[in-house]
Amino acid sequence: MSKLVLLQGGQAIPYALTSEQTVIGRLPECTIQLQSNMVSRKHAEVFKAGDKFLVKDLGSGNGTFLNGKKIEEPTELKHNDRLKLGPMLFRFELDEGPPDPEEINDNDFLIDNIEGSTIMGTASNVDGFGMLDVAPEAKLKGVLEISRNLAGSVEIGNILPKILDTLFRIFPASDRGSIVLKDPVTGHLRPAAQKHRNPADDETVKLSRTILNKVIQEKTGILSADASSDQQFSAAESISALSIRSIMCVPIIDLQGEAIGAINLDTQNPISKFKQQDLEILLAIAGQAGLTISNTRLYESHLQKQKQDNEMKIAHNVQMALLPETLPDIEGYSFFASYEAAQAVGGDYYDCFTISDNRLVVSFGDVAGKGVPASLVMSRIASVVQCTLKHETNVEIAMHTINNLMSSNSIDGRFVTYVLGVIDLNTHEVTFANGGHMCPLVRKADGSLLEVGEEEIGIPVGIMEDYEFGVVSYKIEPGETIVIYTDGVSEAMNEQQELYSIERLKEVVTKNSSDPEELGIAIREDVRQHANGHPQNDDITLMTFGRIGE
């Protein structure tokens, strides 16, 4: 049965593709649910088309990648393809699928099996170290020697030559050696290191495609004796010098039990041919080498993660600097805002600033998506709003300008739901323009609710230039508070995958204090109580402001 295999935390978790459509995402109703904030609610879909499986992206925020390449259209899946959604990596396996022709790349270091080759022996990698019960003393010596020589190495580029140097000491008959490794992204084999006994011999080591295929696909060590056809020998040389080339080739197994490459040794000496015990020793050494390579890659990933974390901390500090440090202190008014990003940086945005002695701007937005891409759009709209409102106080004109600036050179799928409001502090009238966002809620002094501007909601900002946004005005009476929020509030989830909901938000608004700061804190705490420690799926941002009751 064809399946997707999730490769995570050292485990391979299979998901059988039993239906015509398999939706992958964060929502509970998805066929395959993934717990990651970098995965969209409905991220991608795998579906059947005849006897083929195809994958398509469902408008995800972070994209869907097949063998390291972002897909834009439905794309056919082939056996052993790698599918990446955010940080989640899958391997696609066809039901009894044929060997992927791309698995062993058609590079010049591969040749067809040498004419007259004979497989003299095989050995299976049973537990990552080979069969240690066979010649255990020799194997233990080899493992200890290579462990000692690799100690302290933290870079793949330094480890591989050391492996070959050690193998040439353990197997003095070796004339040539090579290590091939799979590319972590494409899965294709690439020559990673090679060594010659004769320093003057700098030819690329040629490997048998047949042998390498068998070693990688069956995770089996192979001992082969081949009738040599190397052109480096002249016709005058004896037949005995030409007749035998002994080869050992073993897989390199990673921590997940996957073959990530192979080690190949050969000798041109017909007297010192490799033996079955040599193959078993090499298999044990390759097991230790595989563990070292895996650990080194994990260490490199850890260093890269640390670097990314440091960069994300800097990005977080930069983004927080774009938000107001303090809110305006206006007599007769109170302002409160709360911002909690689902990741180190987010796409929610708010601002509040005066533009004259009697006018104050309230700016609030939610960029589609999360993480770094959304934060970049957030930083852009923050600067666009500041620049626009310094020169234009008319809400309708300002909204038109902001939309045009955000629409020019916009990124597909990175729109902003946005509310712009300007308060006349003399008349206490607030004028709103709404670009695809939830309507502001007005809590009246008696506790009743009103949604402002539902009839004038336009399209999100950044989608289409020259769109005509409508405006709506409302006079704020003493004791009234206006609440603006992102969908991270209403869609906050608990462990049972239950949404916080707009209905619960409205209930909290009506039952709590009319004081903007007290009401804002009450909403924030109620959302946290609902989530009960469950990780955020989206940025959670809200703003409350209003007139203090007389």
N, C-alpha and C positions, 0 to 999 in steps of 0.2 A: 504494500500500500504506500502510495506517495505521501511524503510528510515534510513538514518544516521542523527542524531541530534547533531549539533555542540553546545557544552556547553562552552560559552565564555562570559565574562563580565556580568554575571548574567542573560544572555539570553539563550534560547534554540532555535536554528535555524535549522529547518528541511530541509533535502535534499532528495527528493523522488528518490528511485532507480528504475527508469523507463526503463533503457536500460540494455543490457546484460553486458556492461562494464562501470564502473565509475572510471575515473582516478582522483586522488587527488594530487594536487601539487601547485606550485607557478606560473606556466606559465598560460597565459590567455586561452590557448586552453584546459586546464584541465577542466573536468566536474565540479569539485569543486575546485575553486581557493582559496588558502589561502595566506594571507599577513603576512608571517613570514620568516625571514632569516634563521630560523632553519629547515624550510621545504624545501625539494629539489624541483627542477623544476618539475620533475615527481616523486612523492614520493611513492605512493602506489596505488593499484587498487583493487576495489571490483567488483567481477564478479559472474555471475550465473553459476551453474553447476547442471543442472536438476532443482530440486525444492529447492536447497540449495544456499546460498550465501557464497563465499569464499573471503578472503583478502590475497593479496600477496604484499611484498615489491618490489619496482622497483629499487633496488640498491641505496637507499637513503643514504645520509651521516650520518644521526643521527638515522636511524633505525625506524621500525614500531613496536609498542607494543600493544599486545592484552591482556587485563586484567593484565597489569603489566609485561608481559613476552614478550621479543623480539622474533618475528617470523622469521624463516629462510626459511620456505617453505609455499606454499599456505595453509591457515588454515580456517576451517569452522567457520562462525559467528553464534552465538546463540543469542536468544532474550535477550536484556539488556546487551550484551557484551560491554565493554569499549575499544575503539580504540584510541591510542595516537600517533600522528605524531608530533615530536618536542614538542612544548608547547600546541598544539591543541588537545582537547579531544572531541571525538565523542561517542555517545551512539547508538548502533545498535538496531533497533526495527523491529521485524517481523510483517507482516500484520496479525493482530489478533493473534499474537503469544501466545502460551500457557505460563503460568507462568514458569519462569526459575527454574528448580529444584535446581539449585545451589544458587538461590537468598536467600533462607532460608537454611542455612547450616545444615547438619545432625549432629549437635553437641549434646553432652550429656546434655546440658541445655534445649533441646527441647524434649517434649514427645508428643505422639499422644493425641488428645483431650480427656480429662478426661471423662470416661464413665458417661453418664447421664447429661452432661453439657447442660445448657440452656442459650442462649443469651437473656438477659432480656431487653437490650436497646442498642441503637447505637446513635452516634452523629458525624456529619461530620465536618471536619476542613475546614471552609469556607474561612477564610482570614488569616490564620496563628495564630490566637488567639482563634479560636473557635467562637461560637455564643455568642458574648458579650451582645446581647440584652436579653439573658435569664439569670436571676439572675445576673445582671451587678454588683451590689455591692459586692457580694461574689467573683466574678471573678476578679474584679479590686483589691480587697484586696489581693487575692492570687498572682496576677501578681506583685503587688507592693512589697509584701513580698519576693517573689523569686528574684525580681530585686535587692532589697536591700541586700539580702544575697549573691548574685553573684557579686555584685559590687567589682571591683578591681581584680577579678580573671582573670588570663591570661593563665592558663594552663588547658587543658581538664581534666587531672588527678585530679585537685583540684576542678573543677566545678561540676563534676558528683556526688561525695559524698555530696556536699552542696545541690544539687537539692533534693536528697533523704532525707536529714535531714529536709529540709524545708517542703517536702511533708508529712513527718511523723508528723510534728507539725500541718499542715493544716488538715490532715486526721488522727486523733488520733486512729481510729479503725484499722489502717493498721498494719498488723503483719509482712509482708515481702514486699520488694520492689526491683525492678531491672531495670536497663537501659541497653538496647542493642543498639549498633551502627553499621552501615555499615562500613566495611573496605574501606577507600577511593580508594584503588587500585583495589581490587577484587570485591567489592560490596557485599561481604558476611557479614552476621550479626554475631557479636561477643558480648558476655557479657562484659560490660564495668564497671559496678558498681552494688553492691547489698547491701541490709541492712536488718537486722532482728530486730524486736522489742525486742526479748529475746536475750541478749548477748551470752547466752550459745548455741543458735541455729546457727551453722555454716554450715549447709547443703547448697549446691548450690540450688538457687531458680530455680524451674522447670517451664517452660512456655509451654503453649499449642501451638503446631505447627499450628493448625487450626486457632486459634484466631490471632496469630502473622501474619500468611499469610494474613488474611483478613485486619488487621490493616495496614500493610505495602503496600499491593497492592491497596487497596481502599481508603487509607488515612482516615480511619474511626475509631473513638473511640468506644470501645465495653465494655458493662457491662454484666458480665456473672455470673450466679449462678450454681455451680457444685456440684454433689453428690461426696463427698470426698472419695478418695481411698488411702489417705496417710497412709503409713505403720506405721507412728510414733504413731497412735492411737491404743490402745489395744482393744481387743474384749470386754472387760468389760465396756468400756466407753459407755455412753448412745447414742442412735441413734440420739438424737437431736444434740449432739456434732459432729456427723459425717456427718449429712445430708447436711449441707450447707457450701460452701466456696464461698465467693463473690470476684469477680475479676474485676478490671478495667485495660484496656490496651488501650493506645492512641499513635498515631504516633508523631514522632518528625519531623517537617518540616523545611527545610533549606530555605535560601533566594531565591533559584530558584524554590521553591514550591515542591521540591523532598522530599520523606520520607527517612530520613537518619538514622532512628532508631525508638525505641519505649520505652515508660515508662509503667511498669506493677506494679500494687499494688494489694495485696490480703489480706483478713482477714479470720480468722478461727472462728470469733465470729458470731454465728447465729443471735444474737440480733442486733448488729451494722453493718448490711449489708450496702454496698454502695447503693446509690440511683442515679437516673438519674441526679439530680442536681450536685452530686459529680462528675459524669463523665464529665459533661459540664465544671465544674470548673477545673478539671484536664486537660481537653483539652486546655483550655485557658492558664494554667500554662505551659503546654508542648510547646505551641506556643512561649512563652517568652523564655523558655529553648532552643528551636530550634534556635531562633535568637541569643542567647548568644553563643551557641556552634558554629554557623556559623561565628559569628564575631571573636570568639577566634581562629578558624581555619584560618580565613583571617589574623589575627594578627600574628599567628605563621608562616604563609606563608610569610608575610611581613618581619618578622625577619630573616627567612631563606633566603629570597631574598636579604636582606641587607648584610647578611653574604656572600652569593655568589657574590654579587657585589664587596664587599671588596676583596674577594679572586681573582676575575677577574681583579681588579685593580692591584693587586700584579702580577698576571700572565702577564698582559699587560706590566708592567714595566720590568719583566724578559725577555719577548719576544723582547721588544724594545732594551734591552741591547745586544741581539744577532745580531742586525743589526748594521752596522758601524755608529759610531757617526759622523765621518767626512769621506769624500771621498778623495782619493789621490790627492796631489798637485804636478803634474808632468808638467814640462816645456813643452810647446807646446801642451798640452792636456787639456781638460775640461771634468768634470764628473758631472752628476746630477742624483738624484734618488728621487722618490716619493712613499710613502707607506701609504695606507688608508685601514684599516681593516673594513669589513662589521660589525663585532662584536667587543667585547673588545679585543679579540685575533683572529688571522687569520692564514691562511696556506700559504700566499705568502712569498717569501724570496728573498733577494738579498744580495750580498757582493762584495766588491772590495778591493783588497789588493795586495801589492807587495810581491814577493817571492824571488827576487834577485835584484841586481842593475839595471838589464835591462829587467826584466819580471814582468808583472802585471796580476793578475787574475780577471776576471769578472765572477761572479757566480749568476745565476738567476733561480728561480724555483717557481712552483705553485702546492701545495699539493691538491689532490682531496678532496673536501669537505671544510667545514669551521668550525669556532669555536674551542673549546678546542681540540678535536681529531686531527684536522689538525695542530693546533699549536704545539702539541707534536711531530708530524712527522717533522714539520718545524725545531724545535729545534734540532732534531736528524741529519737532513741533514746539518744544519749549522755547527755542530761540526765535522761531517764526512768530509765535504769539507775542513775545516781548517786543520784537522789532515792529510788528504791525500796530499794536495798541499804543505805542509811543507817538504814532503819527495819525492814527485814525480812531476816533472814539465812537463813531456810528457803528452799532453792532452788526447791522446787515452788510455794510460795506467791508467791515473788518473780517467778518466770516467769509465773505466772497474772496478777499485777498488771501486769507490763510489757506483756504481750500485750493486756490490756484497755485500758490507756492508749494504746497504739499503734493499736488498732482503732477507738477513738473518734475521730470526725472524720478517718478515714483517707482517703487519696486512692486512687482505683481504680488497681490495678496497681502500687502502691508498697509492696509488702510487704518484709519483711526475713527472710532466712534467718539464724538466730541461735543461738549456743551460749552458755549461761551455766554457769559452773563456780565452785564454792566449795571451797577447799582448807582442810581442818583441819590446821593446822601441827603439832599435837601427835600426831595419829594418822596424818598423811600421806595421809589419804583425801580424794579429790576427788569431788564429787557434781556430775553434769552434767544439764542439761535441754537438749534439742535441738529447735529449731524449724525443721525443714526443711533443715538444713545438712549438709554432709559430716561423717561421723563423725570425731572426733579419732583420730589415729594414735598408738599407743604403741610407741616403740622400746625393747624390753627390753635389758638389759645385754648379752645374748648376741647382739644384732643382729636378733633375730626381731621381727615386727610383730604388733600386735593392734589391731583397730578397736573402739572403745568405744561401746556404746550403740546399735548398729544397730537393735535391737528396740524402742527407745523414741524413735525419731525422730517428732516431731509435725509439724504444719503450720507454715508460716512465720508469724512474728509479724506481727500487723497485719491478718490476714484475717478472723478470726471471734472475737468476744468469748466469754469463759467457756469456752474450750477447755481440756480437762484434759490437761496435759502430764505425761508420765511422767518419772522420774528414774532415773539409774543411777550407782552408786558404784564407784570403783576405787582401790585402795591403790597409791600410787606407791612403788616400791622404789628403793633407791639405784642410781644408774647408769641409771635409766629416764628417757626424755624423751618428752613429749607434743607432737605437732605439730597445729596447727589452721591451716587455709588457706582461701582463697576460690577460686572457680572461675577467677579470673584467673590463678592459678598453673597449674592442670591444663590450662587451655584456651589458654595462651599459644601464639602461632603464630610460625612462621618464614616466610621468603619463599616457601617451597613450600606454605604454608597447612597445614602439619602441626602438630597439637596436641602440646603437651608431654606430656600424658596423666598420669593417676593412676598408671599402672604405672611410668612413669619416675620419678615422685616417690617412690614406695615403694622403688624400687631405690636412689635416692640416699640415702634415709633409712637403709636397712640397711647401706650400704657406707661411711658416713661416721661421724665421731666421735659418741659418745653425749653429749658436752657440748652443752647446749642452744644456747649462743651459736655455737659452731663449726658445729653442724649447721644452724642457721638461715642462717648466712652461706653455707654450702655449697649449700643449696637455692636461695637467691637468685641466686647466681652461676651455677648450672647452668641456671636458667630464662633468665637473660640470655644465656648461651652458646647455648642453643637458639634464642632469638629472633634473635640475631645482628644486632641493630640494627633489626629489623622493628618498626614502630609497634605500641604496645600496643592491643589491642582492648578490654581491660577492666582495671579496677583490680587490682593484684597486691599481696596482703597475706598475711602469714603470721605466726604466733606459735609459739615453741617455749619450753617450760619443763619443769623436772624437778629431780630430786634429784641432787646431785653424788655420784659414785661413791665408795664407801669404800675 
